[in-house]
Amino acid sequence: MSRAPVAVAAVVTIAAGLLIRTFLDGPFAKYAGDALYTVLLYLLVLLVIPAARPSRVAPISLAVSWLIEFSQLLDLPAIARPILGSTFNAPDLLWYAVGAGAAWVIHAGVRQAARSRGPDSGQDGGHDGAGPAGEEPASSPAGRDERN
């Protein structure tokens, strides 16, 4: 996946979070912000590793979100609180999972659409489809790549 659309998606995600917090309040705004926080982490992972599969990026972004949330149970230095938060809230864990799941579904759909356009479209960021260590991807009987 090319970094440019991922960077644009990250900016849109930040803008969406800021707009929600500016014009809405209450539980929807809070939990939508939690989900978008994990979506942003997902996109940051993709910026660093553009060829990463959704099945790898979603757990990474979810784990980082959960790690940050659980770190709020510790006595954090005052300088870290504005960045990492200061109050553990168990429902946040669910909304981080919602954000990771939504990002996974969208990313998988984008990858599938890019593959269906064909290898000559150049939309997959130059990834040759080989798996880890040059292994060939698992294919279905129809010959389509089933990985996410």
Phi, psi and chi 1 to 4 in degrees:
 res  aa     phi    psi   chi1   chi2   chi3   chi4
   1 MET       -  136.7  175.5  166.8  -78.7      -
   2 SER   -70.3  146.3  173.8      -      -      -
   3 ARG   -72.4  -30.2  -76.7 -173.7  171.1  100.5
   4 ALA   -58.5  -51.2      -      -      -      -
   5 PRO   -66.1  -29.0    3.4   -6.6      -      -
   6 VAL   -68.4  -41.7  174.9      -      -      -
   7 ALA   -63.7  -41.1      -      -      -      -
   8 VAL   -63.2  -43.5  168.8      -      -      -
   9 ALA   -61.7  -37.1      -      -      -      -
  10 ALA   -64.6  -43.1      -      -      -      -
  11 VAL   -64.6  -41.7  169.1      -      -      -
  12 VAL   -63.8  -39.4  168.7      -      -      -
  13 THR   -63.6  -44.4  -59.7      -      -      -
  14 ILE   -62.4  -45.3  -68.1  167.8      -      -
  15 ALA   -61.5  -42.2      -      -      -      -
  16 ALA   -61.5  -44.2      -      -      -      -
  17 GLY   -61.8  -43.2      -      -      -      -
  18 LEU   -66.7  -40.2  -68.3  172.4      -      -
  19 LEU   -65.1  -42.6  -73.6  170.4      -      -
  20 ILE   -61.6  -45.5  -72.8  170.7      -      -
  21 ARG   -68.9  -28.2  -74.1  -64.9 -144.0  170.0
  22 THR   -76.6  -42.2  -60.2      -      -      -
  23 PHE  -104.0  -12.3  -65.2  107.7      -      -
  24 LEU  -126.6  160.0  -58.5  172.0      -      -
  25 ASP  -143.5 -177.0   58.7   -2.0      -      -
  26 GLY    84.8 -168.0      -      -      -      -
  27 PRO   -60.2  -38.8  -20.7   28.7      -      -
  28 PHE   -59.0  -48.6  175.2   80.1      -      -
  29 ALA   -63.0  -41.3      -      -      -      -
  30 LYS   -65.5  -49.5 -174.5 -152.9  178.5  -42.6
  31 TYR   -76.3  -30.4  -64.8  125.0      -      -
  32 ALA   -64.0  -39.1      -      -      -      -
  33 GLY   -62.4  -39.6      -      -      -      -
  34 ASP   -61.5  -47.1  -70.6  -18.1      -      -
  35 ALA   -62.8  -43.9      -      -      -      -
  36 LEU   -66.1  -30.7  -71.8  171.0      -      -
  37 TYR   -59.6  -44.9 -178.9   81.2      -      -
  38 THR   -71.4  -35.1  -57.5      -      -      -
  39 VAL   -59.7  -43.0  169.2      -      -      -
  40 LEU   -62.7  -43.1 -180.0   60.2      -      -
  41 LEU   -60.4  -40.2  -71.7  172.3      -      -
  42 TYR   -57.6  -47.6 -171.2  105.8      -      -
  43 LEU   -66.7  -35.3  -65.9  166.5      -      -
  44 LEU   -65.6  -38.0  -67.6  174.4      -      -
  45 VAL   -62.3  -43.1  170.5      -      -      -
  46 LEU   -64.3  -32.3  -85.4 -178.5      -      -
  47 LEU   -65.8  -35.0  -78.8  171.9      -      -
  48 VAL   -79.8  -39.0  173.4      -      -      -
  49 ILE  -128.1   79.7  -47.7  166.4      -      -
  50 PRO   -62.4  -26.0   -0.6    0.7      -      -
  51 ALA   -89.3    3.7      -      -      -      -
  52 ALA   -64.0  143.4      -      -      -      -
  53 ARG   -82.1  148.8  -69.5 -177.6  -93.0  158.1
  54 PRO   -54.8  -36.0  -24.9   32.7      -      -
  55 SER   -67.4  -14.3   61.6      -      -      -
  56 ARG  -100.2  -38.1  -58.7  -90.7  166.9   89.7
  57 VAL   -73.1  -39.6 -178.9      -      -      -
  58 ALA   -59.3  -49.4      -      -      -      -
  59 PRO   -64.8  -32.3  -16.2   23.6      -      -
  60 ILE   -65.6  -48.6  -68.4  168.7      -      -
  61 SER   -66.2  -36.6   60.9      -      -      -
  62 LEU   -67.2  -43.0 -179.2   57.8      -      -
  63 ALA   -62.7  -41.3      -      -      -      -
  64 VAL   -64.9  -42.8  170.2      -      -      -
  65 SER   -60.4  -46.6  -65.2      -      -      -
  66 TRP   -65.2  -39.8  -77.6    1.2      -      -
  67 LEU   -60.6  -42.9 -178.8   66.4      -      -
  68 ILE   -64.6  -42.8  -69.2  169.0      -      -
  69 GLU   -63.3  -45.8 -171.7   68.5   27.2      -
  70 PHE   -67.7  -27.1  -79.4  110.7      -      -
  71 SER   -64.6  -20.5   75.0      -      -      -
  72 GLN   -70.2  -12.3  -65.1  168.4    1.6      -
  73 LEU   -78.0  -14.5  -67.0  169.7      -      -
  74 LEU   -89.6  166.4  -55.6  172.7      -      -
  75 ASP   -84.6   88.7 -172.8   24.0      -      -
  76 LEU   -78.2  147.8  -63.9  172.4      -      -
  77 PRO   -62.5  149.0  -11.7   18.4      -      -
  78 ALA   -56.1  -33.2      -      -      -      -
  79 ILE   -67.7  -26.0 -164.0  165.3      -      -
  80 ALA   -85.7  -21.2      -      -      -      -
  81 ARG   -61.1  -40.9  -70.1 -176.5 -166.6  133.5
  82 PRO   -64.2  -27.2  -21.3   30.7      -      -
  83 ILE   -87.8  -46.9  -61.3  165.2      -      -
  84 LEU   -96.0  -10.6  -59.5  176.9      -      -
  85 GLY    89.8  170.4      -      -      -      -
  86 SER  -131.1  -12.3   59.7      -      -      -
  87 THR  -127.5  119.9  -53.5      -      -      -
  88 PHE   -68.5  135.7  176.2   81.2      -      -
  89 ASN  -139.0  106.4 -173.3   21.0      -      -
  90 ALA   -54.2  -40.6      -      -      -      -
  91 PRO   -59.3  -24.7  -26.0   34.7      -      -
  92 ASP   -57.4  -34.4  -70.1   -6.7      -      -
  93 LEU   -58.8  -41.1  -59.1  172.4      -      -
  94 LEU   -64.6  -44.2  167.7   68.3      -      -
  95 TRP   -70.5  -28.0  -66.9  102.6      -      -
  96 TYR   -64.2  -40.2  -63.2  143.9      -      -
  97 ALA   -64.9  -38.0      -      -      -      -
  98 VAL   -61.3  -44.7  168.7      -      -      -
  99 GLY   -63.0  -44.5      -      -      -      -
 100 ALA   -64.0  -41.2      -      -      -      -
 101 GLY   -65.0  -42.7      -      -      -      -
 102 ALA   -63.8  -43.7      -      -      -      -
 103 ALA   -63.8  -40.1      -      -      -      -
 104 TRP   -59.4  -49.4 -179.8  -17.3      -      -
 105 VAL   -62.2  -44.8  167.0      -      -      -
 106 ILE   -65.5  -45.2  -67.7  167.1      -      -
 107 HIS   -62.2  -44.7 -176.5 -163.2      -      -
 108 ALA   -61.4  -40.4      -      -      -      -
 109 GLY   -64.9  -41.0      -      -      -      -
 110 VAL   -64.5  -43.9  167.9      -      -      -
 111 ARG   -62.1  -42.2  -77.5  174.9   54.0  102.6
 112 GLN   -65.4  -41.2 -176.7   62.4   37.4      -
 113 ALA   -64.3  -40.3      -      -      -      -
 114 ALA   -64.3  -41.2      -      -      -      -
 115 ARG   -67.1  -36.1  -87.3 -174.3  -74.2 -155.7
 116 SER   -71.4  -21.7   68.9      -      -      -
 117 ARG   -74.6  -15.9  -76.2 -167.3  -61.8  -91.7
 118 GLY   105.4  158.5      -      -      -      -
 119 PRO   -69.8  -19.4   23.3  -29.8      -      -
 120 ASP   -84.5   -3.9  -65.5  -27.2      -      -
 121 SER   -75.4  -21.4   67.3      -      -      -
 122 GLY    73.4   11.7      -      -      -      -
 123 GLN   -84.6   -7.3  -62.0  -63.2  -42.5      -
 124 ASP   -95.5   16.8   65.0   -7.3      -      -
 125 GLY    71.6   20.0      -      -      -      -
 126 GLY    82.8    4.6      -      -      -      -
 127 HIS   -71.1  130.9 -176.3   63.4      -      -
 128 ASP   -85.6    2.3   63.3   -0.5      -      -
 129 GLY    86.0   -7.1      -      -      -      -
 130 ALA   -69.7  144.8      -      -      -      -
 131 GLY   -79.3 -165.7      -      -      -      -
 132 PRO   -58.1  142.8  -14.4   20.9      -      -
 133 ALA    54.9   31.3      -      -      -      -
 134 GLY    78.9    9.3      -      -      -      -
 135 GLU   -68.9  149.9  -61.2  168.7    1.9      -
 136 GLU   -76.3  145.1  -71.7  -60.7  -43.8      -
 137 PRO   -69.0  155.0   21.1  -29.1      -      -
 138 ALA   -68.4  136.3      -      -      -      -
 139 SER  -120.2  151.0  -65.6      -      -      -
 140 SER   -81.7  169.5   69.0      -      -      -
 141 PRO   -56.8  -26.2  -24.3   31.0      -      -
 142 ALA   -80.5   -3.5      -      -      -      -
 143 GLY    87.7    7.3      -      -      -      -
 144 ARG   -91.6  145.8  -69.5 -173.1    7.5 -128.5
 145 ASP   -71.2  124.2 -175.2   -1.4      -      -
 146 GLU  -100.9    2.4  -65.8  -68.0  -32.4      -
 147 ARG   -74.9  154.1  -68.1 -176.6  -51.0  159.4
 148 ASN  -127.0      -  -77.3  -26.1      -      -
